[in-house]
Amino acid sequence: MNASHDDSRQHDFAPQTDYYDSLIVKLVSSTPERNVDDTEAVFFDLPAQGWYPGEVRQHLRATANQAPIQNYVLKEQSIETNWGASGGGLEIILQVAGTIADGTIPVLIGAALDQLVTRTKSRWQSAGFPDEEAAVRYAKWRIGMGYGERQDELHVLEVELDVTQTAVVVLSGSKGKRYECTCSQSKGGLVMTRVKVKYPD
């Protein structure tokens, strides 16, 4: 299959000179009709240290051009927060043809972003989440940011922290939605969260 790479724009791409305190990469899959599958996504939250999106975008392109990613679309949208301390950020959406369910593509993208973080990181931290409370706090924030849910209205149904300090947090949200979050954090501070959304029958 010939590779088809479309840098579609949701707003214009941020110029190379723009600088963002926070940057998120969201990985989603799509059908041949390019309808995004809204039941699963993987979020990569880069540590807040300041990022030039052009550099991250270039790194993503180089990774996406490798197998097994054959076709993809890159989009961007700005994020403005006014919750406590105000700030701005950028979300880069990588939409790939095919499934992300088997974990191959998320692992590939995660390794590439972690390599980028490692190259620019000046201080290190322990990998993983220190306890269940930290994992729940992060999962609620991630679902609130990614799906527009009110954090105080998300209810914890299940939480588990394994020996690698990877967390599985299951939350109930509005309109009967259920969010299954698997969260891991590298020593460089990159947080990868796979979210599976289950809708009521």
Phi, psi and chi 1 to 4 in degrees:
 res  aa     phi    psi   chi1   chi2   chi3   chi4
   1 MET       -  133.5  179.4 -172.3  -63.3      -
   2 ASN   -73.3  137.9  -67.2  -31.7      -      -
   3 ALA   -71.6  136.6      -      -      -      -
   4 SER  -124.3  114.5  172.7      -      -      -
   5 HIS  -120.4  116.8  -47.3  -45.7      -      -
   6 ASP  -120.1  109.3  176.7   16.1      -      -
   7 ASP   -82.8   69.1  -74.2  -17.3      -      -
   8 SER   -67.5  153.1  -63.8      -      -      -
   9 ARG  -114.3  125.7  -71.1  166.7  172.0   76.4
  10 GLN  -110.5   95.8 -177.1  166.1  -20.7      -
  11 HIS    69.2  167.2  -52.4  -54.6      -      -
  12 ASP   -72.2  154.9  -69.0  -25.6      -      -
  13 PHE   -62.2  142.7  -86.0  139.9      -      -
  14 ALA   -65.6  137.2      -      -      -      -
  15 PRO   -61.2  156.4  -20.0   31.3      -      -
  16 GLN   -57.2  -29.0  179.6   74.6   24.2      -
  17 THR   -83.2  -13.8   53.6      -      -      -
  18 ASP   -68.0  145.5  -83.3    9.0      -      -
  19 TYR  -129.7  128.1 -174.8   77.9      -      -
  20 TYR  -123.2  137.2  -69.9   87.4      -      -
  21 ASP   -68.2  -38.1  -70.7  -29.9      -      -
  22 SER  -126.1  143.7   65.1      -      -      -
  23 LEU  -143.8  133.1 -162.9  145.9      -      -
  24 ILE  -122.4  137.7  -57.9  158.6      -      -
  25 VAL  -111.3  126.3  174.6      -      -      -
  26 LYS  -114.0  123.6  178.6 -178.9  178.5 -178.2
  27 LEU  -105.2  124.5  174.8   64.7      -      -
  28 VAL  -134.6  158.9  -66.3      -      -      -
  29 SER  -109.2  162.9   61.4      -      -      -
  30 SER  -142.0  161.7   61.2      -      -      -
  31 THR   -84.1  170.5   64.8      -      -      -
  32 PRO   -56.3  -25.8  -28.4   36.2      -      -
  33 GLU   -82.4    2.9  -65.7   78.2   21.5      -
  34 ARG    67.6   26.1  -54.1 -177.7   91.7 -176.4
  35 ASN   -84.9  125.6  -65.4  -40.7      -      -
  36 VAL   -70.7  134.6  173.2      -      -      -
  37 ASP   -75.4  112.0  178.2    5.0      -      -
  38 ASP   -91.5   10.1   63.1   -6.1      -      -
  39 THR   -94.8   -9.7   62.9      -      -      -
  40 GLU  -152.9  139.5 -173.8  165.7    9.4      -
  41 ALA  -152.5  156.8      -      -      -      -
  42 VAL  -124.2  125.4 -177.5      -      -      -
  43 PHE  -106.3  136.1  -64.0   87.7      -      -
  44 PHE  -118.6  109.2  -57.8   91.6      -      -
  45 ASP   -95.7  112.6  -70.9  -68.6      -      -
  46 LEU   -78.1  144.6  -80.0   68.9      -      -
  47 PRO   -60.2  146.0   21.0  -31.9      -      -
  48 ALA   -74.8   95.4      -      -      -      -
  49 GLN  -141.3   -0.2   63.5 -175.9   46.9      -
  50 GLY    97.2  124.8      -      -      -      -
  51 TRP  -139.0  141.5  -63.8   97.8      -      -
  52 TYR   -94.1  113.9  -69.3  107.0      -      -
  53 PRO   -60.3  -30.1   19.3  -31.1      -      -
  54 GLY   -59.5  -38.8      -      -      -      -
  55 GLU   -66.3  -42.6 -179.5 -177.2   11.6      -
  56 VAL   -66.6  -42.6  178.5      -      -      -
  57 ARG   -60.7  -42.9 -157.4  164.5   54.8 -122.9
  58 GLN   -63.0  -40.2 -176.4  177.9    0.9      -
  59 HIS   -64.7  -40.1 -153.9   66.0      -      -
  60 LEU   -65.9  -41.9  -76.6  171.4      -      -
  61 ARG   -59.8  -46.3  -76.9 -162.3 -166.7   99.5
  62 ALA   -61.0  -37.1      -      -      -      -
  63 THR   -74.0  -43.2  -55.0      -      -      -
  64 ALA   -66.6  -24.5      -      -      -      -
  65 ASN   -73.4  -10.3  -74.2  -24.5      -      -
  66 GLN   -84.2  153.2  -56.6  173.5   32.2      -
  67 ALA   -65.4  149.5      -      -      -      -
  68 PRO   -92.8   15.5   34.8  -34.9      -      -
  69 ILE   -83.8  114.3  -57.1  174.0      -      -
  70 GLN  -100.1  -43.8  -65.3  -69.1  -33.3      -
  71 ASN  -132.3  137.3  -58.2  -77.4      -      -
  72 TYR  -153.6  162.1   64.7   87.0      -      -
  73 VAL  -129.2  134.5  176.8      -      -      -
  74 LEU  -107.6  132.3  -84.6  174.2      -      -
  75 LYS  -133.8  163.5  -58.5  178.4 -178.0  178.3
  76 GLU  -137.9  147.4  -70.8 -179.2    1.6      -
  77 GLN  -145.6  140.5   59.4 -176.5   11.5      -
  78 SER   -79.6  154.2   58.9      -      -      -
  79 ILE  -126.9  129.6  -59.2  168.1      -      -
  80 GLU  -123.0  127.6 -177.1  175.8  -16.5      -
  81 THR  -114.7  144.2   58.6      -      -      -
  82 ASN  -139.9   67.4 -172.6   15.0      -      -
  83 TRP  -135.8   97.0 -169.2  -82.8      -      -
  84 GLY    77.3 -118.0      -      -      -      -
  85 ALA   -78.2  126.5      -      -      -      -
  86 SER   -75.8  155.9  -61.4      -      -      -
  87 GLY  -172.2  172.4      -      -      -      -
  88 GLY  -129.2  154.8      -      -      -      -
  89 GLY  -151.8 -176.5      -      -      -      -
  90 LEU  -137.3  138.3 -171.4   73.4      -      -
  91 GLU  -113.3  122.8 -177.7  177.3   70.8      -
  92 ILE  -101.3  122.6  -61.3  177.1      -      -
  93 ILE  -102.8  122.3  -57.6  166.6      -      -
  94 LEU  -107.7  107.8  176.4   58.8      -      -
  95 GLN  -103.0  118.1 -178.3  179.7  -32.3      -
  96 VAL  -113.5  148.1  -60.9      -      -      -
  97 ALA   -76.3  138.9      -      -      -      -
  98 GLY    97.5 -167.8      -      -      -      -
  99 THR   -98.0  151.3 -179.2      -      -      -
 100 ILE  -113.4    9.3   59.6  174.0      -      -
 101 ALA   -69.3  -31.5      -      -      -      -
 102 ASP   -79.9   -7.9   65.8   -3.4      -      -
 103 GLY    89.6  -10.1      -      -      -      -
 104 THR   -61.8  -51.3  -56.8      -      -      -
 105 ILE   -67.7  -44.7  -66.3  176.3      -      -
 106 PRO   -57.6  -39.8  -28.4   36.5      -      -
 107 VAL   -65.2  -41.1  167.7      -      -      -
 108 LEU   -62.1  -47.6 -175.8   66.6      -      -
 109 ILE   -66.6  -42.5  -62.9  -62.5      -      -
 110 GLY   -60.9  -42.2      -      -      -      -
 111 ALA   -64.3  -39.8      -      -      -      -
 112 ALA   -66.3  -43.1      -      -      -      -
 113 LEU   -69.0  -37.1  -69.9  172.4      -      -
 114 ASP   -65.1  -35.4 -163.4   42.3      -      -
 115 GLN   -62.9  -40.8 -178.0 -175.4   53.1      -
 116 LEU   -65.5  -43.7  179.9   63.5      -      -
 117 VAL   -62.9  -43.4  168.0      -      -      -
 118 THR   -61.2  -36.6  -59.6      -      -      -
 119 ARG   -68.7  -28.8 -162.4  171.2   67.6 -154.3
 120 THR  -108.5   -5.9   58.6      -      -      -
 121 LYS   -79.7  131.3 -173.4   73.4  172.7  176.5
 122 SER   -97.7  -24.4   57.8      -      -      -
 123 ARG  -128.8  148.2  -69.6 -174.8  -61.5  174.7
 124 TRP  -111.0  164.0  -63.6   87.9      -      -
 125 GLN  -144.9  170.6   60.5 -170.5   49.0      -
 126 SER   -70.9  141.8  -61.1      -      -      -
 127 ALA   -74.0  153.7      -      -      -      -
 128 GLY    82.8 -176.2      -      -      -      -
 129 PHE  -101.3  137.0  -67.4   89.4      -      -
 130 PRO   -68.3  -30.4   23.7  -32.9      -      -
 131 ASP  -159.1  174.3   50.7   42.6      -      -
 132 GLU   -65.0  -35.8  -68.8 -176.3   -4.8      -
 133 GLU   -61.8  -42.2 -177.2  179.5  -11.6      -
 134 ALA   -65.4  -38.4      -      -      -      -
 135 ALA   -66.3  -42.3      -      -      -      -
 136 VAL   -66.0  -42.6  167.9      -      -      -
 137 ARG   -60.1  -43.7 -172.5  165.5   56.3 -112.4
 138 TYR   -67.6  -44.7  172.4   78.6      -      -
 139 ALA   -60.3  -41.5      -      -      -      -
 140 LYS   -63.8  -42.0  -76.2 -173.2  172.9 -176.0
 141 TRP   -63.1  -43.5  172.4   83.6      -      -
 142 ARG   -65.1  -41.0  170.4   40.6   48.3 -135.8
 143 ILE   -70.0  -38.0  -63.6  -56.2      -      -
 144 GLY   -61.5  -43.6      -      -      -      -
 145 MET   -72.8  -40.7  -71.5  -69.7  -67.7      -
 146 GLY   -83.7  -24.5      -      -      -      -
 147 TYR  -129.2    5.3  -64.5   90.9      -      -
 148 GLY    72.4   19.9      -      -      -      -
 149 GLU   -83.5  147.9  -64.9  -84.5    6.1      -
 150 ARG   -77.0  125.7  -70.8  179.7   56.4   90.9
 151 GLN   -61.1  -36.7  -66.4 -177.5   46.9      -
 152 ASP   -74.4   -7.4   56.9   -5.4      -      -
 153 GLU  -107.9    5.0  -66.4  179.9   -0.4      -
 154 LEU   -88.2  129.7  -71.1  166.2      -      -
 155 HIS  -112.2  135.8  -58.4  -73.7      -      -
 156 VAL   -80.0  121.9  179.2      -      -      -
 157 LEU   -98.4  -30.0  -59.1  178.7      -      -
 158 GLU  -161.2  143.0 -179.7 -177.0  -23.7      -
 159 VAL  -147.2  137.3   57.6      -      -      -
 160 GLU  -147.0  135.0 -178.3  179.5  -19.2      -
 161 LEU  -122.4  119.6 -161.4   63.2      -      -
 162 ASP   -91.0 -174.5   67.4   15.8      -      -
 163 VAL   -67.2  -21.8  -67.2      -      -      -
 164 THR   -88.9    2.9   66.9      -      -      -
 165 GLN    65.1   26.8  -67.0 -179.4  -62.3      -
 166 THR   -83.7  135.3  -65.4      -      -      -
 167 ALA  -110.2  140.6      -      -      -      -
 168 VAL  -115.1  118.2  175.8      -      -      -
 169 VAL  -125.0  125.9 -178.8      -      -      -
 170 VAL  -110.8  125.5 -178.0      -      -      -
 171 LEU  -122.9  146.4  -56.6  169.1      -      -
 172 SER  -102.1  137.3   64.4      -      -      -
 173 GLY  -121.3 -159.0      -      -      -      -
 174 SER   -71.9  154.2   61.4      -      -      -
 175 LYS    55.4   32.2  -61.0  179.6 -179.8  178.8
 176 GLY    77.7    7.5      -      -      -      -
 177 LYS   -71.3  149.1  -70.4 -166.6  -70.7  -74.7
 178 ARG  -127.6  130.0  176.9 -175.3  170.1  107.8
 179 TYR  -114.6  120.0  -59.8   93.2      -      -
 180 GLU  -103.5  113.1  -63.5 -179.5    3.6      -
 181 CYS  -113.0  127.1  -50.5      -      -      -
 182 THR  -113.5  114.2  -57.2      -      -      -
 183 CYS  -118.7  132.2  -46.6      -      -      -
 184 SER  -136.2  154.1   59.5      -      -      -
 185 GLN  -135.3  131.7 -178.8  170.9 -106.4      -
 186 SER   -85.1  169.4   73.5      -      -      -
 187 LYS   -64.3  -27.0  -71.0 -177.1  178.0  179.8
 188 GLY   -78.1  -10.2      -      -      -      -
 189 GLY   102.3    1.1      -      -      -      -
 190 LEU   -72.6  126.7  176.1   71.9      -      -
 191 VAL  -109.0  123.5 -176.8      -      -      -
 192 MET  -108.8  126.5  170.8  178.2  163.8      -
 193 THR  -128.6  115.8  -52.9      -      -      -
 194 ARG   -91.5  124.6  176.3 -172.3  -69.1  -87.4
 195 VAL  -117.0  126.0  179.6      -      -      -
 196 LYS  -111.7  125.1  -64.0 -177.9  179.5  178.9
 197 VAL  -105.1  127.3 -174.8      -      -      -
 198 LYS  -114.0  126.2  -66.7 -171.3  175.5  180.0
 199 TYR   -96.7  151.1  -66.2   88.6      -      -
 200 PRO   -65.7  149.3   22.2  -31.9      -      -
 201 ASP   -66.7      -  -63.2  -28.6      -      -
